[in-house]
């Protein structure tokens, strides 16, 4: 865990108090010279969210030994382009044989530090199966497990669906994807009210960022259900011992391209004034 030490460049500090006002834990105060510092026991209260570092207009505030100058400047995103990305996002169930390029896997990995979690708890762990070879090994294990499902099992319907898909040359569970992202959650660290939501939020961010990289994704509830039923499958996900499976997303280079967005409506939204 990052050390919660703070440092303020007194020559750069303009004493505006923005760091104090934006501190989520209210653990900062001014000293006699109007230089920000921790209140008593403030370091223990700190959530390590780095709002103080991010909000300082002059880059005077350092947190955990980090250099503010190394942060990316905040830029605005064109709202029409953002909406276009959201509207054009599709669940992809057709993938090219190619592996996802290593540099794109690396970009996805780096992005996963940024999705929000409840009370900024470092509760999520991620595993990425990054090659088709490894995915094919997982597929074999998965379909061997599917074959063992008895007719009276709650998962019998999934076995029947998978059998029909295989006969048609399709991979029902992983959709033929060459990569898989597994999110697990440390329930001891996660906020009680957010432990189920945090993995979904992380994958929602990943899904949109992956689309911007030219990658397709699909939410893989079938993989989640099977992993929860078969420890042999879950073992392939490399989930840390202290974590529980949150959710799974398959991804790869799409073998299908959409020409336009669907035409959806929001009739089920109530504006309360």
N, C-alpha and C positions, 0 to 999 in steps of 0.2 A: 504493500500500500504506500502511496506517495506521502512523504513527510509533509506536514501541514505548516511548515515554517513560511513566514511572509517577510518580504523586504520591500522597502519603499525608497526609491531614489529621491532624496529630498530636493535636489535641484530641479527635477522634472515635476514634482508634485505641485499642483496648483490649488490644493486644499478645497476642492470643489465638493467633496463629500459623497460623490457618486458611488464609491465603493461601499461606504457605510449604508447608504440607502438601499443599495441593491443586494446587500448580503442577506441571503435567504435565512441563515441561522441567527442573524442579528448579533454576530460575535465580534464586530469591530467597533472601535471608538477612536476619537482623536486624542492625542496626547496634548501636553501644554503648548506645543508648537504647531498644533493642527496637522500632525502627521499621523496617518492611520496606524493602529496597532490592535492587537487582540485585547478584548476585555478579559477580566479574570476568568480563567478556565475556558476562554474562547477557543483555544486550539482544540480542546476536547469536543466543543460544540460544532466545529467546522465540518461541513459536508464535503469539502474538497471539490466543489463544483466549478471553481475557477472563475466565477462571475466577477470577482474583484479584479483579476488580471484582465478579463475581457472588456470590462466596462470602462476602465481607466482611459481617459481621452489622450493622455500624454505618454502612455506606456511606462508610467513610473512604478507600477505595482507588479511585483514579482511574487509568484506563489510556488512553493515547493522547489525553489532553485531554478525555475523555468525563466527563460529570457523572453519578455513580451515581444521583442523584435522578431522572434522566431515564429510568432503566430501569423496566420494568414489574415490579411485585412478583410473586414466584413464587406461584402458586395451585395447589391440588390439583384434579385432574379426577376426577369420579365414575367409578369403574372400570366400573360397569355401563353407564353412558352411553358410555364409550369402547369397550367391547366391542360394544355395540349398533351403534355407527358402523362398526366393522370388519366385523361380521357382515352388516350391511345394504348394504355397499358392493357395487355391481354394475358390470360393464362396460356402458356405455351406448352403444347403436348406433342410437338414435332421438333426434333433436334437433329442437327448435323452430327456426323460421326466424330468430328474433330473435338479434341480436348479444348477446354477453355484456356486461352493463352495465359501463361504464368503471370504476366504483368497485370492482367485483369483480375486474376485471383488475388494478387497482392493488393490491388486497389480496393477490392471488396473487403479484404481483411483489415486494412487501415481504416476504412469507413466505419467498421463495426464498433469503434471506440466512441462514436458520437451519438447514436440514438439514445433518447432519454430513458431513464429508469426512475421508479418511485424513490423519492428522497435521495436521488443520485447514488443509490446503493450499487456497488460493484458486484452485482449478483449474477451476471450472465457469463456463461462460457460458450465458446463456439468451436465446432469441429467442421472442417471442410474436406470432403472427399473430392479430390481435385483432378482425378484422371479416369478415363473410361475403363482402363484396366481394373482399377480398384472398384469402380462401380459395377463392372461385370461380375467380379467376385461377390459383391454384395447381392447382386441380382440372383446369382445361383443359390446362395444361402437362403435368400428370401423365398424363392419359388420352391425350394426343397421343403421349407417350413410350411408353405401353403399347402403342399401336397399331403402333409400330415394332419391337416385339419379334419376332424370327424364331421359327419353329416349333421349331428345334433349340436354342433358348436355355434355360438353367436356369430362367429366369423365364417360360417359355411357359405354365406352369400358372397363373401369376398373371394373365396376359393373358386366358386362357380364363375364369377365375373372374370377372374384372372385366367381361368382355363379357356374361356371363350375368346378372350383377348389374345392369348398365346396362339390359339388356333388360327387367328387372323393375322398373326405376325406382329402383334403389338404388346408392349410392356405396360400393363395396367398400373403397376405400383409406382414405377419411377419414370414412366413415359419416355423411356429410351434416353434419358438425360445422361450426360457424361460427368456431371458433378452434383454434389449434394451439400447443403449447408444445414448443420444440426445446431440448434440452440438449446442449451440446458440452463437450469436455474438453481442457484444455491439458495434454498428456502430459508436458511438461517440468516443470510445476509439481505435477502429481498424484503421490501416492505410488504407486510401481510396483505394489504389491499391491492398490491400491484404484481405479485409474483406470477399470476397467470397472464397478466397483460404485457409484462415487460418483454417476453420472447416474441410476442406477436408484433409489438411496436418495432422491435429491432428488425424483424424480417420485412415489415412494411417499408421501412427506410431502405433496406437492402434491395427490395424488389424494384423500387423506382430508380435507385442508383444503377442497378444492373441494366435496366432499360436504357439509361443514358450511355452505357458502355456498349450498347448493341447486343446485349444478352437477353435471353428470355428466361422466365421463371414460372414455376407452378407450385402452389401450396400443396404439400403432400400429406394429407390426412391419412391416407392408406398406410404410408410408411410409419406414421406415429402409432396407429392402431396395432400394426403387426409387431413393432418394436416393443410395445407395452405387453404384448402377449407372448412373445418369443425372446427370451434373454439372449439367444444366439444371434439374433438380428441386432438387438440393442448393443451388444458387445462390439459390433463393427462400427458403431457411432463414436467410440472413444469418449464417452461421457465421463467426466471426472467422478470419482467415488462419492464426493460430497454433494453432487448435483443430481437433479431429476430432469428427465427429458421434457422440454418445453414444446418445440415444434420443429418441423423439417420443411425445407424448401429445395426442390430440384432446380437446376439451372444448366444452361448451355447456350450454344449458338443456335438461334432459331432456324428451322428448315421451312418456315412459313413466314410470309410477310403480309401484313394487313394494309389495305389501301386507304382505309378510312376508319373513323371512330364509329361505334354504335350510337344509336339515338335513344338515350335513356332519359327518364323523367324523374323529378323529385317531388312527386305528388304527396309523398308520405312525410313531408317536413312541415312542422308547424312553427310559425314565427310568433313568439310571445312578446307582446308589447305592453 
